[in-house]
Amino acid sequence: MTDSVDPSSAVATLIQVHAARYPEIEIMDVYRLLHHAVFGAGRPVKALKAEREWLEREVEITRPEAGQSILESVHPQGNIVRLHLRPYLAAKGDPRKLLDAYVESSKVTTGDAAQMLAHWAVFQQMIQAGSPFADRFDVRAVRLFGRTRAAESWPASHHSPAILRKYRPVYRIIIADVARKLLEKQKIAVEMI
């Protein structure tokens, strides 16, 4: 996608793609997706040692799996991705280099509260009667969730228990160009869904 695409339709497409990919998606998962689209990793890494230890622990307990794409777009124009750890490890990706890419990406704040509010408004439009997700999400629950998060200045959030059980996501949020360079330097095929 290009930046000339209508942003609201690009956001709607992003939500639709993820809802099709993850049938168990819940309101908080859509929120997390949009939060990544707007804020990227959400905050600069300040405690490098803690981030390194967390990644080392995830590498230790995560079984490499090659059946999944390494990169998954979480941005309407594809500028931010989830780099999935299972296929990355299966491709012999270096966790230290991943940490460096994550730290570099964490320094980039891509949006603000107004943009998050606009993205959330697109989701709210998608659940109105006669819209794509009218029967999938409860309108009142989505409004309440959005109002609560807006009052809290749009904080980061976890995935829903349903997504965690079904898909066991383990990834890092990376700027797409940084992720591509990371994979190219390690001679890992760059494929994105």
C-alpha positions, -999 to 999 in steps of 0.1 A, spaced: 0 0 0 10 36 -5 5 67 17 -20 80 -9 -45 53 1 -75 66 21 -63 60 56 -96 49 70 -100 22 43 -64 11 48 -71 7 86 -103 -12 78 -84 -35 55 -58 -41 81 -85 -51 107 -103 -73 81 -71 -91 72 -62 -98 108 -98 -109 117 -97 -134 88 -63 -146 98 -72 -150 135 -109 -160 137 -107 -159 175 -98 -123 175 -114 -102 203 -118 -65 210 -86 -63 229 -67 -80 200 -80 -54 176 -69 -28 201 -34 -43 203 -32 -44 165 -42 -7 162 -19 2 191 10 -14 172 0 4 140 0 38 157 27 35 184 50 8 171 68 -9 199 52 16 222 82 29 241 119 31 238 139 3 254 154 17 286 164 -15 304 185 -33 278 195 -60 302 159 -68 311 149 -69 274 178 -92 266 169 -115 294 133 -116 284 142 -125 248 167 -151 260 139 -167 281 115 -167 252 141 -182 229 147 -209 255 111 -219 258 100 -213 222 101 -242 198 112 -231 163 85 -237 136 89 -230 99 53 -230 88 45 -194 96 57 -162 79 84 -144 98 70 -110 91 34 -99 96 23 -63 88 5 -45 116 4 -11 99 -21 2 72 8 9 49 30 -20 60 55 2 78 55 -17 111 56 -55 114 55 -83 139 86 -104 136 75 -139 147 101 -157 168 92 -193 159 99 -190 122 128 -167 128 145 -193 150 136 -220 125 155 -200 99 185 -198 122 179 -161 130 203 -146 156 184 -135 187 211 -109 195 206 -92 161 168 -94 166 173 -76 200 193 -49 182 166 -44 156 139 -42 183 159 -17 203 164 4 172 127 2 163 116 10 198 131 45 195 106 54 167 73 67 179 50 65 148 18 82 160 -1 100 187 -34 98 206 -54 116 179 -43 90 153 -52 62 177 -86 77 183 -91 79 145 -81 43 140 -104 32 168 -132 52 152 -127 31 120 -131 0 140 -163 14 157 -177 21 122 -170 -15 111 -192 -29 139 -223 -8 132 -255 -25 119 -250 -35 83 -212 -32 85 -186 -60 81 -184 -69 118 -219 -61 130 -225 -96 143 -190 -102 154 -183 -76 181 -207 -60 206 -211 -22 199 -214 -12 236 -184 -33 246 -162 -17 219 -173 18 228 -166 12 265 -133 -4 257 -123 26 236 -135 52 261 -116 35 289 -84 32 269 -87 68 257 -91 80 293 -59 61 301 -40 78 272 -42 47 250 -18 23 270 -3 -8 256 -24 -40 261 -20 -77 260 -36 -102 237 -69 -119 247 -67 -153 264 -83 -168 233 -56 -156 210 -29 -166 235 -43 -201 238 -49 -207 201 -19 -190 184 7 -187 212 21 -154 197 57 -147 203 71 -117 184 88 -83 184 74 -51 169 99 -39 144 100 -11 118 95 -29 85 127 -15 68 147 -25 99 132 -60 98 139 -65 61 176 -54 66 179 -78 96 167 -107 76 186 -98 44 219 -95 64 213 -130 78 203 -143 43 168 -152 56 140 -150 30 119 -119 35 83 -129 33 55 -109 48 18 -116 53 
